[in-house]
Amino acid sequence: MGTDTNIDIVRAVFAAYGSGNRAQIEPLIAADFHFTSPLDNRIDRTVYFERCWPNSGRLDGFDFIYLVPDGDRVFVTYEARAVGGRRLRNTEVHTLRDGQLVEVEVYFGWSLPHKAKAGGFVDQE
């Protein structure tokens, strides 16, 4: 697949997730799909839909900051718009094969606006 096609697929995945359209996302997720985040260690497709998919109802959509193709991977940084106005920023690595996602790695970011003032930090005591 070309890099533009991979980016289009990733955009379609985010659109389906943001709208809660499971029928739209199903054909984009491979049978041997795995998902990893700080809370999930390489869970399979079935567990992903049981555990993670219900969270799609908490989001209104995504604003992409970066969509960077690298061979069969697309690196994505986005700001998610949650129901109720909360915003957050994450980065993900999507690995594709034959037009489907086979692996997603999520790296949680921060809430927007940032809890720390510019030039400052958040104390963790």
N, CA, C and O atoms as a GROMACS GRO file, in nm:
protein
  500
    1MET      N    1   0.083  -0.118   0.000
    1MET     CA    2   0.000   0.000   0.000
    1MET      C    3   0.087   0.124   0.000
    1MET      O    4   0.195   0.125   0.059
    2GLY      N    5   0.042   0.228  -0.064
    2GLY     CA    6   0.116   0.352  -0.065
    2GLY      C    7   0.095   0.430   0.063
    2GLY      O    8   0.002   0.404   0.140
    3THR      N    9   0.184   0.526   0.085
    3THR     CA   10   0.175   0.603   0.209
    3THR      C   11   0.046   0.685   0.215
    3THR      O   12  -0.012   0.699   0.322
    4ASP      N   13   0.000   0.738   0.101
    4ASP     CA   14  -0.125   0.813   0.101
    4ASP      C   15  -0.242   0.722   0.137
    4ASP      O   16  -0.332   0.763   0.211
    5THR      N   17  -0.241   0.600   0.086
    5THR     CA   18  -0.346   0.504   0.118
    5THR      C   19  -0.345   0.471   0.266
    5THR      O   20  -0.451   0.465   0.329
    6ASN      N   21  -0.227   0.449   0.323
    6ASN     CA   22  -0.219   0.419   0.466
    6ASN      C   23  -0.272   0.535   0.550
    6ASN      O   24  -0.342   0.513   0.649
    7ILE      N   25  -0.239   0.656   0.511
    7ILE     CA   26  -0.292   0.772   0.584
    7ILE      C   27  -0.444   0.778   0.571
    7ILE      O   28  -0.513   0.808   0.668
    8ASP      N   29  -0.496   0.751   0.452
    8ASP     CA   30  -0.642   0.749   0.432
    8ASP      C   31  -0.709   0.646   0.522
    8ASP      O   32  -0.815   0.672   0.578
    9ILE      N   33  -0.647   0.528   0.534
    9ILE     CA   34  -0.703   0.423   0.619
    9ILE      C   35  -0.702   0.467   0.765
    9ILE      O   36  -0.801   0.449   0.836
   10VAL      N   37  -0.592   0.525   0.810
   10VAL     CA   38  -0.584   0.572   0.949
   10VAL      C   39  -0.688   0.681   0.973
   10VAL      O   40  -0.754   0.682   1.077
   11ARG      N   41  -0.704   0.773   0.879
   11ARG     CA   42  -0.807   0.876   0.893
   11ARG      C   43  -0.946   0.812   0.905
   11ARG      O   44  -1.029   0.856   0.984
   12ALA      N   45  -0.971   0.708   0.824
   12ALA     CA   46  -1.101   0.640   0.827
   12ALA      C   47  -1.123   0.570   0.961
   12ALA      O   48  -1.235   0.568   1.013
   13VAL      N   49  -1.017   0.514   1.018
   13VAL     CA   50  -1.027   0.449   1.149
   13VAL      C   51  -1.066   0.553   1.255
   13VAL      O   52  -1.156   0.529   1.335
   14PHE      N   53  -0.999   0.667   1.255
   14PHE     CA   54  -1.031   0.772   1.352
   14PHE      C   55  -1.171   0.826   1.330
   14PHE      O   56  -1.241   0.856   1.427
   15ALA      N   57  -1.213   0.840   1.206
   15ALA     CA   58  -1.349   0.890   1.178
   15ALA      C   59  -1.453   0.792   1.232
   15ALA      O   60  -1.552   0.834   1.292
   16ALA      N   61  -1.430   0.662   1.212
   16ALA     CA   62  -1.524   0.561   1.261
   16ALA      C   63  -1.527   0.560   1.413
   16ALA      O   64  -1.635   0.552   1.473
   17TYR      N   65  -1.410   0.569   1.476
   17TYR     CA   66  -1.404   0.569   1.622
   17TYR      C   67  -1.470   0.694   1.678
   17TYR      O   68  -1.546   0.686   1.775
   18GLY      N   69  -1.441   0.808   1.618
   18GLY     CA   70  -1.497   0.934   1.666
   18GLY      C   71  -1.648   0.943   1.652
   18GLY      O   72  -1.714   1.013   1.729
   19SER      N   73  -1.703   0.871   1.554
   19SER     CA   74  -1.848   0.872   1.536
   19SER      C   75  -1.915   0.749   1.596
   19SER      O   76  -2.038   0.737   1.593
   20GLY      N   77  -1.835   0.658   1.652
   20GLY     CA   78  -1.891   0.537   1.712
   20GLY      C   79  -1.948   0.441   1.610
   20GLY      O   80  -2.037   0.362   1.643
   21ASN      N   81  -1.897   0.446   1.487
   21ASN     CA   82  -1.950   0.365   1.378
   21ASN      C   83  -1.873   0.233   1.367
   21ASN      O   84  -1.776   0.223   1.292
   22ARG      N   85  -1.916   0.134   1.440
   22ARG     CA   86  -1.845   0.005   1.441
   22ARG      C   87  -1.850  -0.063   1.305
   22ARG      O   88  -1.753  -0.126   1.264
   23ALA      N   89  -1.961  -0.053   1.233
   23ALA     CA   90  -1.970  -0.114   1.101
   23ALA      C   91  -1.865  -0.057   1.006
   23ALA      O   92  -1.816  -0.128   0.918
   24GLN      N   93  -1.831   0.070   1.023
   24GLN     CA   94  -1.731   0.135   0.938
   24GLN      C   95  -1.590   0.089   0.974
   24GLN      O   96  -1.504   0.078   0.886
   25ILE      N   97  -1.564   0.062   1.102
   25ILE     CA   98  -1.428   0.027   1.144
   25ILE      C   99  -1.398  -0.122   1.129
   25ILE      O  100  -1.282  -0.159   1.110
   26GLU      N  101  -1.498  -0.207   1.138
   26GLU     CA  102  -1.478  -0.353   1.134
   26GLU      C  103  -1.388  -0.398   1.019
   26GLU      O  104  -1.293  -0.472   1.043
   27PRO      N  105  -1.415  -0.357   0.894
   27PRO     CA  106  -1.331  -0.407   0.784
   27PRO      C  107  -1.189  -0.348   0.782
   27PRO      O  108  -1.104  -0.395   0.707
   28LEU      N  109  -1.164  -0.247   0.864
   28LEU     CA  110  -1.032  -0.184   0.868
   28LEU      C  111  -0.940  -0.247   0.972
   28LEU      O  112  -0.821  -0.215   0.976
   29ILE      N  113  -0.994  -0.336   1.056
   29ILE     CA  114  -0.917  -0.399   1.164
   29ILE      C  115  -0.896  -0.545   1.127
   29ILE      O  116  -0.992  -0.620   1.110
   30ALA      N  117  -0.770  -0.586   1.114
   30ALA     CA  118  -0.736  -0.722   1.075
   30ALA      C  119  -0.775  -0.823   1.182
   30ALA      O  120  -0.787  -0.789   1.300
   31ALA      N  121  -0.796  -0.947   1.140
   31ALA     CA  122  -0.831  -1.054   1.233
   31ALA      C  123  -0.723  -1.076   1.338
   31ALA      O  124  -0.753  -1.112   1.452
   32ASP      N  125  -0.596  -1.053   1.300
   32ASP     CA  126  -0.485  -1.073   1.394
   32ASP      C  127  -0.437  -0.942   1.458
   32ASP      O  128  -0.321  -0.930   1.498
   33PHE      N  129  -0.527  -0.845   1.466
   33PHE     CA  130  -0.500  -0.713   1.524
   33PHE      C  131  -0.460  -0.724   1.671
   33PHE      O  132  -0.510  -0.809   1.744
   34HIS      N  133  -0.368  -0.634   1.713
   34HIS     CA  134  -0.330  -0.619   1.853
   34HIS      C  135  -0.320  -0.471   1.888
   34HIS      O  136  -0.285  -0.388   1.805
   35PHE      N  137  -0.353  -0.441   2.015
   35PHE     CA  138  -0.360  -0.304   2.064
   35PHE      C  139  -0.281  -0.294   2.194
   35PHE      O  140  -0.299  -0.375   2.286
   36THR      N  141  -0.193  -0.192   2.202
   36THR     CA  142  -0.112  -0.171   2.321
   36THR      C  143  -0.123  -0.025   2.362
   36THR      O  144  -0.120   0.066   2.279
   37SER      N  145  -0.136  -0.004   2.494
   37SER     CA  146  -0.138   0.130   2.552
   37SER      C  147  -0.075   0.118   2.690
   37SER      O  148  -0.040   0.008   2.732
   38PRO      N  149  -0.062   0.230   2.762
   38PRO     CA  150  -0.013   0.217   2.899
   38PRO      C  151  -0.102   0.128   2.987
   38PRO      O  152  -0.058   0.080   3.091
   39LEU      N  153  -0.227   0.106   2.944
   39LEU     CA  154  -0.320   0.024   3.022
   39LEU      C  155  -0.346  -0.114   2.962
   39LEU      O  156  -0.406  -0.198   3.028
   40ASP      N  157  -0.303  -0.137   2.839
   40ASP     CA  158  -0.335  -0.261   2.767
   40ASP      C  159  -0.208  -0.317   2.704
   40ASP      O  160  -0.136  -0.245   2.634
   41ASN      N  161  -0.178  -0.443   2.729
   41ASN     CA  162  -0.057  -0.503   2.676
   41ASN      C  163  -0.088  -0.601   2.564
   41ASN      O  164  -0.111  -0.720   2.586
   42ARG      N  165  -0.088  -0.548   2.443
   42ARG     CA  166  -0.106  -0.627   2.320
   42ARG      C  167  -0.233  -0.712   2.323
   42ARG      O  168  -0.229  -0.832   2.297
   43ILE      N  169  -0.344  -0.648   2.356
   43ILE     CA  170  -0.471  -0.720   2.358
   43ILE      C  171  -0.516  -0.748   2.214
   43ILE      O  172  -0.481  -0.674   2.122
   44ASP      N  173  -0.592  -0.855   2.196
   44ASP     CA  174  -0.634  -0.892   2.061
   44ASP      C  175  -0.760  -0.817   2.019
   44ASP      O  176  -0.816  -0.737   2.094
   45ARG      N  177  -0.803  -0.844   1.898
   45ARG     CA  178  -0.916  -0.774   1.837
   45ARG      C  179  -1.043  -0.787   1.921
   45ARG      O  180  -1.114  -0.689   1.943
   46THR      N  181  -1.072  -0.908   1.966
   46THR     CA  182  -1.193  -0.932   2.045
   46THR      C  183  -1.192  -0.851   2.174
   46THR      O  184  -1.291  -0.786   2.207
   47VAL      N  185  -1.081  -0.854   2.246
   47VAL     CA  186  -1.071  -0.780   2.372
   47VAL      C  187  -1.072  -0.629   2.344
   47VAL      O  188  -1.130  -0.552   2.422
   48TYR      N  189  -1.010  -0.587   2.234
   48TYR     CA  190  -1.014  -0.445   2.197
   48TYR      C  191  -1.158  -0.397   2.184
   48TYR      O  192  -1.195  -0.293   2.239
   49PHE      N  193  -1.240  -0.472   2.111
   49PHE     CA  194  -1.379  -0.429   2.092
   49PHE      C  195  -1.459  -0.437   2.222
   49PHE      O  196  -1.550  -0.358   2.242
   50GLU      N  197  -1.426  -0.530   2.310
   50GLU     CA  198  -1.494  -0.538   2.439
   50GLU      C  199  -1.451  -0.426   2.533
   50GLU      O  200  -1.535  -0.366   2.600
   51ARG      N  201  -1.322  -0.399   2.538
   51ARG     CA  202  -1.266  -0.309   2.638
   51ARG      C  203  -1.254  -0.164   2.591
   51ARG      O  204  -1.286  -0.072   2.666
   52CYS      N  205  -1.208  -0.143   2.469
   52CYS     CA  206  -1.174  -0.008   2.421
   52CYS      C  207  -1.285   0.056   2.338
   52CYS      O  208  -1.308   0.176   2.349
   53TRP      N  209  -1.352  -0.022   2.256
   53TRP     CA  210  -1.452   0.036   2.166
   53TRP      C  211  -1.560   0.116   2.240
   53TRP      O  212  -1.600   0.220   2.190
   54PRO      N  213  -1.610   0.072   2.357
   54PRO     CA  214  -1.712   0.151   2.425
   54PRO      C  215  -1.668   0.294   2.456
   54PRO      O  216  -1.752   0.382   2.471
   55ASN      N  217  -1.537   0.319   2.465
   55ASN     CA  218  -1.488   0.455   2.490
   55ASN      C  219  -1.514   0.549   2.373
   55ASN      O  220  -1.507   0.671   2.389
   56SER      N  221  -1.543   0.494   2.256
   56SER     CA  222  -1.570   0.580   2.140
   56SER      C  223  -1.690   0.671   2.166
   56SER      O  224  -1.697   0.780   2.110
   57GLY      N  225  -1.782   0.627   2.249
   57GLY     CA  226  -1.898   0.709   2.281
   57GLY      C  227  -1.866   0.831   2.365
   57GLY      O  228  -1.951   0.919   2.383
   58ARG      N  229  -1.744   0.837   2.418
   58ARG     CA  230  -1.703   0.951   2.501
   58ARG      C  231  -1.634   1.061   2.421
   58ARG      O  232  -1.596   1.164   2.476
   59LEU      N  233  -1.618   1.038   2.290
   59LEU     CA  234  -1.544   1.134   2.207
   59LEU      C  235  -1.632   1.195   2.099
   59LEU      O  236  -1.721   1.130   2.045
   60ASP      N  237  -1.603   1.321   2.069
   60ASP     CA  238  -1.671   1.391   1.960
   60ASP      C  239  -1.589   1.392   1.832
   60ASP      O  240  -1.643   1.417   1.724
   61GLY      N  241  -1.459   1.364   1.842
   61GLY     CA  242  -1.377   1.364   1.722
   61GLY      C  243  -1.232   1.395   1.752
   61GLY      O  244  -1.191   1.405   1.868
   62PHE      N  245  -1.155   1.412   1.645
   62PHE     CA  246  -1.010   1.429   1.654
   62PHE      C  247  -0.964   1.540   1.562
   62PHE      O  248  -1.017   1.558   1.453
   63ASP      N  249  -0.864   1.613   1.608
   63ASP     CA  250  -0.793   1.711   1.525
   63ASP      C  251  -0.650   1.660   1.512
   63ASP      O  252  -0.579   1.647   1.612
   64PHE      N  253  -0.608   1.632   1.390
   64PHE     CA  254  -0.475   1.578   1.368
   64PHE      C  255  -0.370   1.688   1.375
   64PHE      O  256  -0.384   1.793   1.313
   65ILE      N  257  -0.264   1.661   1.449
   65ILE     CA  258  -0.149   1.750   1.456
   65ILE      C  259  -0.043   1.699   1.358
   65ILE      O  260   0.012   1.776   1.280
   66TYR      N  261  -0.016   1.569   1.363
   66TYR     CA  262   0.079   1.505   1.271
   66TYR      C  263   0.021   1.372   1.222
   66TYR      O  264  -0.037   1.297   1.300
   67LEU      N  265   0.038   1.346   1.094
   67LEU     CA  266   0.011   1.216   1.031
   67LEU      C  267   0.134   1.188   0.946
   67LEU      O  268   0.148   1.241   0.836
   68VAL      N  269   0.224   1.103   0.997
   68VAL     CA  270   0.353   1.084   0.932
   68VAL      C  271   0.367   0.938   0.888
   68VAL      O  272   0.374   0.849   0.972
   69PRO      N  273   0.371   0.914   0.758
   69PRO     CA  274   0.388   0.778   0.710
   69PRO      C  275   0.534   0.734   0.717
   69PRO      O  276   0.625   0.814   0.699
   70ASP      N  277   0.554   0.606   0.745
   70ASP     CA  278   0.687   0.546   0.746
   70ASP      C  279   0.671   0.400   0.705
   70ASP      O  280   0.656   0.312   0.790
   71GLY      N  281   0.674   0.375   0.575
   71GLY     CA  282   0.655   0.239   0.526
   71GLY      C  283   0.515   0.189   0.560
   71GLY      O  284   0.416   0.250   0.521
   72ASP      N  285   0.509   0.078   0.633
   72ASP     CA  286   0.379   0.021   0.669
   72ASP      C  287   0.323   0.080   0.799
   72ASP      O  288   0.224   0.030   0.852
   73ARG      N  289   0.385   0.186   0.848
   73ARG     CA  290   0.339   0.251   0.972
   73ARG      C  291   0.298   0.396   0.945
   73ARG      O  292   0.346   0.461   0.853
   74VAL      N  293   0.207   0.442   1.030
   74VAL     CA  294   0.169   0.583   1.030
   74VAL      C  295   0.176   0.630   1.176
   74VAL      O  296   0.112   0.573   1.264
   75PHE      N  297   0.255   0.735   1.198
   75PHE     CA  298   0.266   0.796   1.330
   75PHE      C  299   0.165   0.909   1.336
   75PHE      O  300   0.161   0.995   1.248
   76VAL      N  301   0.083   0.909   1.441
   76VAL     CA  302  -0.027   1.004   1.452
   76VAL      C  303  -0.020   1.076   1.587
   76VAL      O  304  -0.016   1.012   1.692
   77THR      N  305  -0.020   1.207   1.583
   77THR     CA  306  -0.041   1.286   1.704
   77THR      C  307  -0.170   1.363   1.680
   77THR      O  308  -0.189   1.425   1.576
   78TYR      N  309  -0.258   1.358   1.780
   78TYR     CA  310  -0.388   1.422   1.764
   78TYR      C  311  -0.432   1.485   1.895
   78TYR      O  312  -0.382   1.454   2.003
   79GLU      N  313  -0.529   1.575   1.881
   79GLU     CA  314  -0.602   1.627   1.995
   79GLU      C  315  -0.744   1.572   1.984
   79GLU      O  316  -0.814   1.595   1.886
   80ALA      N  317  -0.785   1.498   2.087
   80ALA     CA  318  -0.919   1.440   2.090
   80ALA      C  319  -1.013   1.537   2.159
   80ALA      O  320  -0.978   1.603   2.258
   81ARG      N  321  -1.133   1.545   2.105
   81ARG     CA  322  -1.239   1.626   2.165
   81ARG      C  323  -1.336   1.531   2.235
   81ARG      O  324  -1.406   1.454   2.170
   82ALA      N  325  -1.339   1.538   2.366
   82ALA     CA  326  -1.427   1.451   2.444
   82ALA      C  327  -1.564   1.516   2.461
   82ALA      O  328  -1.576   1.638   2.458
   83VAL      N  329  -1.665   1.433   2.479
   83VAL     CA  330  -1.798   1.482   2.510
   83VAL      C  331  -1.788   1.566   2.637
   83VAL      O  332  -1.725   1.523   2.734
   84GLY      N  333  -1.848   1.681   2.637
   84GLY     CA  334  -1.842   1.770   2.753
   84GLY      C  335  -1.732   1.874   2.746
   84GLY      O  336  -1.718   1.955   2.837
   85GLY      N  337  -1.654   1.872   2.637
   85GLY     CA  338  -1.556   1.977   2.615
   85GLY      C  339  -1.412   1.946   2.653
   85GLY      O  340  -1.322   2.021   2.614
   86ARG      N  341  -1.386   1.840   2.728
   86ARG     CA  342  -1.248   1.806   2.765
   86ARG      C  343  -1.168   1.773   2.638
   86ARG      O  344  -1.221   1.716   2.543
   87ARG      N  345  -1.041   1.810   2.640
   87ARG     CA  346  -0.952   1.780   2.527
   87ARG      C  347  -0.827   1.713   2.580
   87ARG      O  348  -0.787   1.735   2.695
   88LEU      N  349  -0.765   1.631   2.497
   88LEU     CA  350  -0.641   1.564   2.534
   88LEU      C  351  -0.559   1.540   2.409
   88LEU      O  352  -0.611   1.539   2.298
   89ARG      N  353  -0.429   1.519   2.428
   89ARG     CA  354  -0.337   1.496   2.317
   89ARG      C  355  -0.267   1.363   2.339
   89ARG      O  356  -0.215   1.336   2.447
   90ASN      N  357  -0.266   1.280   2.235
   90ASN     CA  358  -0.199   1.150   2.235
   90ASN      C  359  -0.119   1.134   2.108
   90ASN      O  360  -0.139   1.205   2.010
   91THR      N  361  -0.029   1.038   2.112
   91THR     CA  362   0.043   0.994   1.992
   91THR      C  363   0.023   0.844   1.979
   91THR      O  364   0.024   0.771   2.079
   92GLU      N  365   0.006   0.798   1.857
   92GLU     CA  366  -0.014   0.656   1.830
   92GLU      C  367   0.071   0.614   1.711
   92GLU      O  368   0.102   0.695   1.623
   93VAL      N  369   0.107   0.486   1.709
   93VAL     CA  370   0.175   0.425   1.594
   93VAL      C  371   0.080   0.318   1.540
   93VAL      O  372   0.045   0.224   1.610
   94HIS      N  373   0.040   0.334   1.414
   94HIS     CA  374  -0.050   0.239   1.349
   94HIS      C  375   0.030   0.160   1.246
   94HIS      O  376   0.096   0.218   1.159
   95THR      N  377   0.025   0.028   1.254
   95THR     CA  378   0.091  -0.059   1.158
   95THR      C  379  -0.016  -0.123   1.071
   95THR      O  380  -0.114  -0.177   1.121
   96LEU      N  381   0.004  -0.114   0.939
   96LEU     CA  382  -0.095  -0.164   0.844
   96LEU      C  383  -0.038  -0.275   0.757
   96LEU      O  384   0.082  -0.282   0.731
   97ARG      N  385  -0.129  -0.361   0.712
   97ARG     CA  386  -0.094  -0.467   0.616
   97ARG      C  387  -0.217  -0.491   0.529
   97ARG      O  388  -0.326  -0.515   0.579
   98ASP      N  389  -0.198  -0.484   0.400
   98ASP     CA  390  -0.306  -0.513   0.305
   98ASP      C  391  -0.433  -0.432   0.334
   98ASP      O  392  -0.544  -0.485   0.326
   99GLY      N  393  -0.415  -0.304   0.367
   99GLY     CA  394  -0.530  -0.217   0.385
   99GLY      C  395  -0.600  -0.229   0.518
   99GLY      O  396  -0.710  -0.175   0.535
  100GLN      N  397  -0.539  -0.298   0.614
  100GLN     CA  398  -0.600  -0.313   0.745
  100GLN      C  399  -0.499  -0.284   0.855
  100GLN      O  400  -0.378  -0.299   0.836
  101LEU      N  401  -0.551  -0.241   0.971
  101LEU     CA  402  -0.466  -0.224   1.088
  101LEU      C  403  -0.433  -0.360   1.147
  101LEU      O  404  -0.522  -0.443   1.168
  102VAL      N  405  -0.306  -0.381   1.175
  102VAL     CA  406  -0.265  -0.504   1.242
  102VAL      C  407  -0.210  -0.476   1.382
  102VAL      O  408  -0.204  -0.565   1.466
  103GLU      N  409  -0.171  -0.350   1.407
  103GLU     CA  410  -0.114  -0.316   1.537
  103GLU      C  411  -0.135  -0.168   1.563
  103GLU      O  412  -0.117  -0.085   1.473
  104VAL      N  413  -0.172  -0.134   1.686
  104VAL     CA  414  -0.179   0.005   1.730
  104VAL      C  415  -0.109   0.015   1.864
  104VAL      O  416  -0.135  -0.064   1.955
  105GLU      N  417  -0.020   0.112   1.876
  105GLU     CA  418   0.045   0.145   2.002
  105GLU      C  419   0.003   0.287   2.038
  105GLU      O  420   0.019   0.379   1.958
  106VAL      N  421  -0.050   0.305   2.159
  106VAL     CA  422  -0.097   0.435   2.204
  106VAL      C  423  -0.006   0.485   2.315
  106VAL      O  424   0.026   0.412   2.409
  107TYR      N  425   0.035   0.609   2.302
  107TYR     CA  426   0.115   0.676   2.404
  107TYR      C  427   0.034   0.794   2.455
  107TYR      O  428   0.016   0.893   2.384
  108PHE      N  429  -0.016   0.783   2.578
  108PHE     CA  430  -0.101   0.887   2.635
  108PHE      C  431  -0.024   1.017   2.648
  108PHE      O  432   0.094   1.019   2.682
  109GLY      N  433  -0.093   1.123   2.620
  109GLY     CA  434  -0.034   1.256   2.630
  109GLY      C  435  -0.086   1.330   2.749
  109GLY      O  436  -0.090   1.276   2.860
  110TRP      N  437  -0.125   1.452   2.728
  110TRP     CA  438  -0.167   1.538   2.838
  110TRP      C  439  -0.304   1.596   2.810
  110TRP      O  440  -0.353   1.595   2.696
  111SER      N  441  -0.364   1.647   2.915
  111SER     CA  442  -0.492   1.716   2.903
  111SER      C  443  -0.468   1.856   2.848
  111SER      O  444  -0.360   1.912   2.868
  112LEU      N  445  -0.567   1.911   2.781
  112LEU     CA  446  -0.561   2.046   2.729
  112LEU      C  447  -0.669   2.128   2.795
  112LEU      O  448  -0.783   2.082   2.798
  113PRO      N  449  -0.644   2.245   2.848
  113PRO     CA  450  -0.510   2.303   2.854
  113PRO      C  451  -0.422   2.224   2.950
  113PRO      O  452  -0.472   2.154   3.038
  114HIS      N  453  -0.294   2.236   2.931
  114HIS     CA  454  -0.196   2.165   3.014
  114HIS      C  455  -0.214   2.206   3.160
  114HIS      O  456  -0.240   2.323   3.188
  115LYS      N  457  -0.199   2.113   3.252
  115LYS     CA  458  -0.217   2.142   3.394
  115LYS      C  459  -0.106   2.230   3.450
  115LYS      O  460  -0.125   2.300   3.549
  116ALA      N  461   0.012   2.226   3.387
  116ALA     CA  462   0.124   2.309   3.431
  116ALA      C  463   0.126   2.440   3.353
  116ALA      O  464   0.091   2.443   3.235
  117LYS      N  465   0.167   2.545   3.418
  117LYS     CA  466   0.186   2.672   3.348
  117LYS      C  467   0.305   2.658   3.254
  117LYS      O  468   0.394   2.577   3.276
  118ALA      N  469   0.305   2.739   3.147
  118ALA     CA  470   0.417   2.736   3.052
  118ALA      C  471   0.549   2.755   3.127
  118ALA      O  472   0.562   2.846   3.208
  119GLY      N  473   0.645   2.670   3.100
  119GLY     CA  474   0.774   2.675   3.167
  119GLY      C  475   0.775   2.605   3.302
  119GLY      O  476   0.878   2.600   3.369
  120GLY      N  477   0.659   2.551   3.342
  120GLY     CA  478   0.648   2.486   3.472
  120GLY      C  479   0.623   2.337   3.460
  120GLY      O  480   0.638   2.279   3.353
  121PHE      N  481   0.586   2.278   3.570
  121PHE     CA  482   0.563   2.134   3.574
  121PHE      C  483   0.455   2.103   3.676
  121PHE      O  484   0.415   2.189   3.755
  122VAL      N  485   0.408   1.978   3.674
  122VAL     CA  486   0.306   1.932   3.769
  122VAL      C  487   0.379   1.852   3.877
  122VAL      O  488   0.450   1.756   3.848
  123ASP      N  489   0.360   1.892   4.003
  123ASP     CA  490   0.418   1.817   4.114
  123ASP      C  491   0.346   1.682   4.127
  123ASP      O  492   0.223   1.675   4.118
  124GLN      N  493   0.422   1.576   4.148
  124GLN     CA  494   0.364   1.444   4.169
  124GLN      C  495   0.412   1.394   4.304
  124GLN      O  496   0.515   1.326   4.314
  125GLU      N  497   0.338   1.426   4.405
  125GLU     CA  498   0.373   1.383   4.541
  125GLU      C  499   0.286   1.273   4.587
  125GLU      O  500   0.301   1.224   4.699
   0.00000   0.00000   0.00000
